[in-house]
Amino acid sequence: MASIDHDEKRVLGLSHSEVGWQLCRKWGFSPVLQEAIQKHHSPMKDNDFSIPGAFVFLAHFVSYSDISGDILSKMLPSELLAKLNLTTKDFIKARKMVKLEP
């Protein structure tokens, strides 16, 4: 998903993550929310792990309804799941809780 930010930055000069982060700073939102917005596409970048960014990143995949949870869970970086002490089964369970899996 980091490629979305890269493509936006290449074409527009800024990514939506950077714009959102700057707005959060301007409006005085909490540092945790700022980090979540800034790093939601790249929660594990350059050995820097962002828990708030990881939560938003995973929420996107939990709520994504166009692909089966099995395929989505295999797309998630295993390092990210490991850092959050989660498994593929946890991911499928979360999708079932929001009624996206049968």
VEXFI-955424 format. One record per residue: x, y, z of N, C-alpha, C, O, CB in turn; residue in three letters. Coordinates in steps of 0.1 Angstrom, whole numbers, padded with zeros to 4 digits. Glycine has a CB too. Example, Ala and Ser with C-alpha at 12.3 -4.5 7.8 and 13.67 -1.06 7.14 Angstrom:
<atoms>
+-------+-------+-------+-------+-------+-------+-------+-------+-------+-------+-------+-------+-------+-------+-------+---------+
|   nc1 |   nc2 |   nc3 |  cac1 |  cac2 |  cac3 |   cc1 |   cc2 |   cc3 |   oc1 |   oc2 |   oc3 |  cbc1 |  cbc2 |  cbc3 | residuo |
+-------+-------+-------+-------+-------+-------+-------+-------+-------+-------+-------+-------+-------+-------+-------+---------+
|  0132 | -0057 |  0078 |  0123 | -0045 |  0078 |  0132 | -0033 |  0078 |  0142 | -0033 |  0085 |  0113 | -0045 |  0090 |     ALA |
|  0128 | -0022 |  0071 |  0137 | -0011 |  0071 |  0129 |  0000 |  0079 |  0134 |  0011 |  0080 |  0141 | -0006 |  0057 |     SER |
+-------+-------+-------+-------+-------+-------+-------+-------+-------+-------+-------+-------+-------+-------+-------+---------+
</atoms>
This chain:
<atoms>
+-------+-------+-------+-------+-------+-------+-------+-------+-------+-------+-------+-------+-------+-------+-------+---------+
|   nc1 |   nc2 |   nc3 |  cac1 |  cac2 |  cac3 |   cc1 |   cc2 |   cc3 |   oc1 |   oc2 |   oc3 |  cbc1 |  cbc2 |  cbc3 | residuo |
+-------+-------+-------+-------+-------+-------+-------+-------+-------+-------+-------+-------+-------+-------+-------+---------+
|  0008 | -0012 |  0000 |  0000 |  0000 |  0000 |  0009 |  0013 |  0000 |  0004 |  0023 | -0003 | -0009 |  0000 |  0012 |     MET |
|  0021 |  0011 |  0004 |  0030 |  0023 |  0004 |  0031 |  0029 | -0011 |  0034 |  0040 | -0012 |  0044 |  0020 |  0009 |     ALA |
|  0029 |  0020 | -0021 |  0030 |  0025 | -0034 |  0020 |  0036 | -0038 |  0022 |  0044 | -0046 |  0029 |  0013 | -0044 |     SER |
|  0008 |  0036 | -0031 | -0002 |  0046 | -0033 |  0004 |  0060 | -0029 |  0003 |  0069 | -0037 | -0015 |  0043 | -0024 |     ILE |
|  0011 |  0060 | -0018 |  0017 |  0073 | -0013 |  0028 |  0077 | -0023 |  0029 |  0089 | -0027 |  0023 |  0071 |  0001 |     ASP |
|  0036 |  0067 | -0028 |  0047 |  0070 | -0037 |  0041 |  0076 | -0050 |  0047 |  0085 | -0055 |  0055 |  0058 | -0040 |     HIS |
|  0031 |  0070 | -0055 |  0025 |  0074 | -0068 |  0019 |  0088 | -0066 |  0021 |  0097 | -0075 |  0014 |  0064 | -0072 |     ASP |
|  0012 |  0091 | -0055 |  0006 |  0104 | -0053 |  0018 |  0114 | -0052 |  0016 |  0125 | -0058 | -0002 |  0104 | -0040 |     GLU |
|  0028 |  0111 | -0045 |  0039 |  0121 | -0043 |  0046 |  0124 | -0057 |  0049 |  0135 | -0059 |  0049 |  0115 | -0033 |     LYS |
|  0047 |  0113 | -0065 |  0054 |  0115 | -0078 |  0045 |  0124 | -0087 |  0051 |  0133 | -0094 |  0056 |  0101 | -0085 |     ARG |
|  0032 |  0122 | -0087 |  0023 |  0129 | -0096 |  0019 |  0143 | -0090 |  0019 |  0153 | -0097 |  0011 |  0121 | -0098 |     VAL |
|  0016 |  0143 | -0077 |  0011 |  0155 | -0071 |  0021 |  0163 | -0063 |  0018 |  0175 | -0059 | -0001 |  0152 | -0063 |     LEU |
|  0032 |  0157 | -0059 |  0041 |  0164 | -0050 |  0039 |  0161 | -0035 |  0048 |  0163 | -0027 |  0041 |  0178 | -0053 |     GLY |
|  0027 |  0156 | -0032 |  0024 |  0152 | -0018 |  0015 |  0140 | -0019 |  0008 |  0138 | -0028 |  0017 |  0164 | -0010 |     LEU |
|  0015 |  0132 | -0008 |  0006 |  0121 | -0007 | -0006 |  0125 |  0002 | -0005 |  0134 |  0009 |  0013 |  0108 | -0002 |     SER |
| -0017 |  0117 |  0001 | -0028 |  0120 |  0010 | -0024 |  0118 |  0025 | -0030 |  0124 |  0034 | -0040 |  0111 |  0006 |     HIS |
| -0014 |  0109 |  0027 | -0010 |  0107 |  0041 | -0003 |  0120 |  0046 | -0005 |  0123 |  0058 |  0000 |  0095 |  0042 |     SER |
|  0005 |  0126 |  0038 |  0012 |  0138 |  0042 |  0002 |  0150 |  0044 |  0004 |  0157 |  0053 |  0023 |  0142 |  0032 |     GLU |
| -0007 |  0151 |  0035 | -0017 |  0162 |  0036 | -0025 |  0160 |  0049 | -0027 |  0169 |  0056 | -0027 |  0162 |  0023 |     VAL |
| -0030 |  0147 |  0051 | -0037 |  0145 |  0063 | -0029 |  0148 |  0076 | -0034 |  0153 |  0085 | -0042 |  0130 |  0064 |     GLY |
| -0017 |  0144 |  0076 | -0008 |  0146 |  0087 | -0006 |  0161 |  0090 | -0007 |  0166 |  0101 |  0006 |  0140 |  0085 |     TRP |
| -0004 |  0169 |  0079 | -0002 |  0183 |  0080 | -0015 |  0190 |  0086 | -0014 |  0199 |  0094 |  0001 |  0189 |  0067 |     GLN |
| -0027 |  0185 |  0081 | -0039 |  0191 |  0086 | -0041 |  0187 |  0101 | -0045 |  0196 |  0109 | -0051 |  0185 |  0078 |     LEU |
| -0038 |  0175 |  0105 | -0039 |  0171 |  0119 | -0030 |  0180 |  0128 | -0034 |  0184 |  0139 | -0035 |  0156 |  0121 |     CYS |
| -0018 |  0183 |  0123 | -0009 |  0191 |  0130 | -0014 |  0205 |  0131 | -0014 |  0211 |  0142 |  0005 |  0192 |  0123 |     ARG |
| -0019 |  0211 |  0120 | -0025 |  0224 |  0120 | -0037 |  0226 |  0129 | -0038 |  0236 |  0136 | -0029 |  0228 |  0106 |     LYS |
| -0045 |  0215 |  0130 | -0057 |  0216 |  0138 | -0055 |  0212 |  0152 | -0064 |  0211 |  0160 | -0068 |  0207 |  0132 |     TRP |
| -0042 |  0208 |  0156 | -0039 |  0205 |  0169 | -0044 |  0191 |  0174 | -0046 |  0189 |  0186 | -0044 |  0215 |  0178 |     GLY |
| -0046 |  0182 |  0165 | -0050 |  0168 |  0169 | -0038 |  0162 |  0177 | -0027 |  0166 |  0176 | -0053 |  0160 |  0156 |     PHE |
| -0041 |  0151 |  0184 | -0032 |  0145 |  0192 | -0020 |  0139 |  0184 | -0022 |  0135 |  0172 | -0038 |  0134 |  0201 |     SER |
| -0008 |  0138 |  0190 |  0003 |  0132 |  0183 |  0001 |  0118 |  0179 |  0006 |  0113 |  0168 |  0015 |  0132 |  0192 |     PRO |
| -0007 |  0110 |  0186 | -0010 |  0096 |  0182 | -0019 |  0096 |  0170 | -0016 |  0088 |  0161 | -0018 |  0089 |  0194 |     VAL |
| -0029 |  0105 |  0169 | -0037 |  0106 |  0157 | -0029 |  0110 |  0145 | -0030 |  0105 |  0134 | -0049 |  0115 |  0159 |     LEU |
| -0020 |  0120 |  0147 | -0011 |  0125 |  0137 | -0003 |  0113 |  0131 | -0001 |  0112 |  0119 | -0002 |  0136 |  0142 |     GLN |
|  0003 |  0106 |  0140 |  0011 |  0094 |  0136 |  0003 |  0084 |  0128 |  0008 |  0079 |  0118 |  0018 |  0088 |  0148 |     GLU |
| -0009 |  0081 |  0133 | -0018 |  0071 |  0126 | -0021 |  0076 |  0112 | -0020 |  0067 |  0103 | -0031 |  0069 |  0134 |     ALA |
| -0024 |  0088 |  0110 | -0027 |  0094 |  0097 | -0014 |  0093 |  0088 | -0015 |  0089 |  0076 | -0032 |  0108 |  0097 |     ILE |
| -0003 |  0098 |  0093 |  0009 |  0099 |  0086 |  0015 |  0085 |  0081 |  0020 |  0084 |  0070 |  0020 |  0106 |  0094 |     GLN |
|  0013 |  0075 |  0089 |  0019 |  0062 |  0087 |  0010 |  0051 |  0083 |  0013 |  0039 |  0085 |  0028 |  0058 |  0098 |     LYS |
| -0003 |  0054 |  0080 | -0013 |  0044 |  0078 | -0010 |  0035 |  0065 | -0016 |  0025 |  0064 | -0026 |  0050 |  0077 |     HIS |
| -0002 |  0040 |  0056 |  0002 |  0032 |  0044 |  0016 |  0025 |  0046 |  0019 |  0016 |  0038 |  0002 |  0040 |  0032 |     HIS |
|  0023 |  0030 |  0056 |  0037 |  0024 |  0058 |  0040 |  0023 |  0073 |  0049 |  0030 |  0077 |  0047 |  0033 |  0050 |     SER |
|  0033 |  0015 |  0080 |  0035 |  0014 |  0094 |  0049 |  0007 |  0098 |  0053 |  0008 |  0109 |  0024 |  0006 |  0101 |     PRO |
|  0055 |  0001 |  0088 |  0068 | -0005 |  0091 |  0078 |  0000 |  0080 |  0082 | -0008 |  0072 |  0067 | -0021 |  0090 |     MET |
|  0082 |  0012 |  0082 |  0091 |  0018 |  0072 |  0105 |  0021 |  0078 |  0106 |  0027 |  0089 |  0085 |  0031 |  0066 |     LYS |
|  0115 |  0016 |  0072 |  0129 |  0019 |  0076 |  0131 |  0015 |  0091 |  0137 |  0023 |  0098 |  0132 |  0034 |  0074 |     ASP |
|  0127 |  0003 |  0094 |  0129 | -0002 |  0108 |  0121 |  0007 |  0119 |  0124 |  0006 |  0130 |  0143 | -0003 |  0112 |     ASN |
|  0112 |  0015 |  0114 |  0104 |  0023 |  0123 |  0090 |  0018 |  0123 |  0083 |  0018 |  0113 |  0104 |  0039 |  0119 |     ASP |
|  0086 |  0012 |  0135 |  0073 |  0006 |  0136 |  0063 |  0015 |  0143 |  0065 |  0020 |  0154 |  0074 | -0008 |  0143 |     PHE |
|  0052 |  0018 |  0136 |  0041 |  0027 |  0141 |  0029 |  0019 |  0145 |  0022 |  0014 |  0136 |  0038 |  0038 |  0131 |     SER |
|  0026 |  0017 |  0158 |  0014 |  0010 |  0162 |  0002 |  0017 |  0157 | -0007 |  0011 |  0152 |  0014 |  0008 |  0177 |     ILE |
|  0000 |  0031 |  0159 | -0012 |  0037 |  0154 | -0013 |  0036 |  0139 | -0024 |  0033 |  0134 | -0011 |  0052 |  0158 |     PRO |
| -0002 |  0037 |  0132 | -0003 |  0035 |  0117 | -0007 |  0021 |  0114 | -0015 |  0019 |  0104 |  0010 |  0038 |  0111 |     GLY |
| -0002 |  0011 |  0121 | -0006 | -0003 |  0119 | -0020 | -0006 |  0121 | -0026 | -0013 |  0114 |  0003 | -0012 |  0128 |     ALA |
| -0026 |  0001 |  0131 | -0040 | -0001 |  0134 | -0049 |  0003 |  0123 | -0058 | -0003 |  0118 | -0044 |  0006 |  0147 |     PHE |
| -0046 |  0015 |  0117 | -0054 |  0021 |  0106 | -0051 |  0012 |  0094 | -0061 |  0009 |  0086 | -0050 |  0035 |  0103 |     VAL |
| -0039 |  0008 |  0091 | -0035 | -0001 |  0080 | -0044 | -0014 |  0081 | -0050 | -0018 |  0071 | -0020 | -0004 |  0081 |     PHE |
| -0044 | -0020 |  0093 | -0051 | -0033 |  0094 | -0066 | -0031 |  0093 | -0073 | -0039 |  0088 | -0048 | -0039 |  0107 |     LEU |
| -0071 | -0019 |  0098 | -0086 | -0017 |  0097 | -0090 | -0016 |  0083 | -0101 | -0020 |  0080 | -0089 | -0003 |  0105 |     ALA |
| -0082 | -0011 |  0074 | -0085 | -0010 |  0060 | -0087 | -0024 |  0055 | -0097 | -0027 |  0048 | -0074 | -0003 |  0052 |     HIS |
| -0078 | -0033 |  0058 | -0079 | -0047 |  0053 | -0091 | -0055 |  0060 | -0097 | -0063 |  0053 | -0066 | -0054 |  0056 |     PHE |
| -0093 | -0052 |  0072 | -0105 | -0059 |  0079 | -0118 | -0054 |  0072 | -0127 | -0063 |  0071 | -0105 | -0055 |  0094 |     VAL |
| -0119 | -0042 |  0069 | -0132 | -0037 |  0063 | -0133 | -0038 |  0048 | -0143 | -0036 |  0042 | -0133 | -0023 |  0067 |     SER |
| -0122 | -0042 |  0041 | -0122 | -0043 |  0027 | -0130 | -0055 |  0023 | -0127 | -0066 |  0027 | -0107 | -0045 |  0021 |     TYR |
| -0141 | -0053 |  0015 | -0150 | -0064 |  0012 | -0149 | -0070 | -0002 | -0157 | -0079 | -0005 | -0164 | -0059 |  0014 |     SER |
| -0141 | -0065 | -0010 | -0140 | -0070 | -0024 | -0132 | -0082 | -0026 | -0134 | -0089 | -0036 | -0135 | -0059 | -0033 |     ASP |
| -0124 | -0086 | -0017 | -0115 | -0097 | -0018 | -0118 | -0106 | -0006 | -0121 | -0101 |  0005 | -0100 | -0094 | -0019 |     ILE |
| -0116 | -0119 | -0007 | -0119 | -0128 |  0004 | -0108 | -0125 |  0015 | -0097 | -0121 |  0012 | -0118 | -0143 |  0000 |     SER |
| -0112 | -0127 |  0027 | -0103 | -0125 |  0039 | -0091 | -0134 |  0038 | -0080 | -0130 |  0043 | -0111 | -0128 |  0051 |     GLY |
| -0092 | -0146 |  0032 | -0081 | -0155 |  0031 | -0070 | -0148 |  0022 | -0058 | -0149 |  0025 | -0085 | -0168 |  0025 |     ASP |
| -0074 | -0143 |  0011 | -0065 | -0136 |  0002 | -0059 | -0124 |  0008 | -0047 | -0122 |  0008 | -0072 | -0132 | -0012 |     ILE |
| -0067 | -0116 |  0015 | -0063 | -0104 |  0021 | -0053 | -0107 |  0032 | -0042 | -0100 |  0034 | -0074 | -0096 |  0027 |     LEU |
| -0056 | -0117 |  0040 | -0047 | -0120 |  0051 | -0033 | -0125 |  0046 | -0023 | -0122 |  0053 | -0053 | -0131 |  0060 |     SER |
| -0032 | -0131 |  0035 | -0020 | -0134 |  0029 | -0012 | -0123 |  0023 |  0000 | -0123 |  0021 | -0022 | -0145 |  0018 |     LYS |
| -0019 | -0112 |  0020 | -0013 | -0099 |  0015 | -0006 | -0091 |  0026 |  0003 | -0083 |  0024 | -0023 | -0091 |  0008 |     MET |
| -0011 | -0093 |  0038 | -0005 | -0086 |  0050 |  0009 | -0090 |  0053 |  0012 | -0102 |  0052 | -0014 | -0087 |  0062 |     LEU |
|  0017 | -0081 |  0055 |  0031 | -0084 |  0059 |  0031 | -0093 |  0072 |  0026 | -0088 |  0082 |  0040 | -0072 |  0061 |     PRO |
|  0037 | -0104 |  0071 |  0038 | -0113 |  0083 |  0045 | -0106 |  0095 |  0042 | -0108 |  0106 |  0045 | -0126 |  0080 |     SER |
|  0055 | -0098 |  0092 |  0062 | -0090 |  0102 |  0053 | -0081 |  0110 |  0054 | -0079 |  0122 |  0074 | -0082 |  0096 |     GLU |
|  0043 | -0075 |  0102 |  0034 | -0066 |  0109 |  0025 | -0074 |  0118 |  0023 | -0069 |  0130 |  0025 | -0058 |  0098 |     LEU |
|  0019 | -0085 |  0113 |  0011 | -0093 |  0122 |  0019 | -0098 |  0134 |  0013 | -0097 |  0146 |  0005 | -0105 |  0114 |     LEU |
|  0031 | -0102 |  0132 |  0039 | -0106 |  0144 |  0042 | -0095 |  0154 |  0041 | -0098 |  0166 |  0053 | -0112 |  0138 |     ALA |
|  0045 | -0083 |  0149 |  0047 | -0072 |  0159 |  0035 | -0069 |  0167 |  0036 | -0064 |  0178 |  0052 | -0060 |  0151 |     LYS |
|  0023 | -0071 |  0161 |  0010 | -0069 |  0168 |  0005 | -0081 |  0175 | -0006 | -0081 |  0181 |  0000 | -0064 |  0159 |     LEU |
|  0013 | -0092 |  0175 |  0009 | -0105 |  0181 | -0004 | -0110 |  0176 | -0013 | -0115 |  0183 |  0008 | -0103 |  0196 |     ASN |
| -0006 | -0109 |  0162 | -0018 | -0114 |  0156 | -0014 | -0125 |  0146 | -0003 | -0127 |  0142 | -0025 | -0102 |  0148 |     LEU |
| -0025 | -0132 |  0142 | -0023 | -0143 |  0133 | -0033 | -0141 |  0121 | -0042 | -0132 |  0122 | -0025 | -0157 |  0139 |     THR |
| -0032 | -0149 |  0111 | -0041 | -0149 |  0100 | -0055 | -0152 |  0105 | -0065 | -0146 |  0101 | -0037 | -0158 |  0089 |     THR |
| -0056 | -0161 |  0115 | -0069 | -0165 |  0121 | -0075 | -0153 |  0128 | -0087 | -0151 |  0128 | -0067 | -0177 |  0131 |     LYS |
| -0067 | -0145 |  0135 | -0072 | -0133 |  0141 | -0078 | -0124 |  0131 | -0089 | -0118 |  0134 | -0061 | -0126 |  0150 |     ASP |
| -0072 | -0122 |  0120 | -0076 | -0114 |  0109 | -0090 | -0118 |  0104 | -0099 | -0110 |  0102 | -0066 | -0113 |  0098 |     PHE |
| -0091 | -0131 |  0101 | -0104 | -0137 |  0096 | -0115 | -0135 |  0107 | -0126 | -0132 |  0103 | -0102 | -0152 |  0093 |     ILE |
| -0111 | -0137 |  0119 | -0121 | -0135 |  0130 | -0126 | -0121 |  0131 | -0138 | -0119 |  0133 | -0115 | -0139 |  0144 |     LYS |
| -0117 | -0111 |  0129 | -0121 | -0097 |  0129 | -0130 | -0094 |  0118 | -0140 | -0087 |  0120 | -0109 | -0088 |  0128 |     ALA |
| -0128 | -0100 |  0106 | -0137 | -0098 |  0095 | -0150 | -0104 |  0097 | -0160 | -0098 |  0093 | -0131 | -0104 |  0082 |     ARG |
| -0151 | -0116 |  0104 | -0164 | -0122 |  0107 | -0171 | -0113 |  0117 | -0184 | -0112 |  0117 | -0161 | -0136 |  0113 |     LYS |
| -0164 | -0107 |  0126 | -0170 | -0098 |  0136 | -0177 | -0086 |  0130 | -0188 | -0082 |  0135 | -0160 | -0093 |  0147 |     MET |
| -0172 | -0081 |  0119 | -0178 | -0070 |  0112 | -0187 | -0075 |  0100 | -0190 | -0068 |  0091 | -0168 | -0060 |  0107 |     VAL |
| -0189 | -0089 |  0100 | -0198 | -0095 |  0090 | -0193 | -0094 |  0076 | -0201 | -0092 |  0067 | -0212 | -0090 |  0092 |     LYS |
| -0180 | -0095 |  0074 | -0175 | -0095 |  0060 | -0170 | -0109 |  0055 | -0167 | -0111 |  0044 | -0163 | -0085 |  0059 |     LEU |
| -0171 | -0118 |  0064 | -0168 | -0132 |  0061 | -0180 | -0141 |  0065 | -0187 | -0138 |  0075 | -0155 | -0137 |  0069 |     GLU |
| -0183 | -0151 |  0057 | -0194 | -0159 |  0060 | -0192 | -0168 |  0072 | -0200 | -0175 |  0077 | -0198 | -0169 |  0049 |     PRO |
+-------+-------+-------+-------+-------+-------+-------+-------+-------+-------+-------+-------+-------+-------+-------+---------+
</atoms>
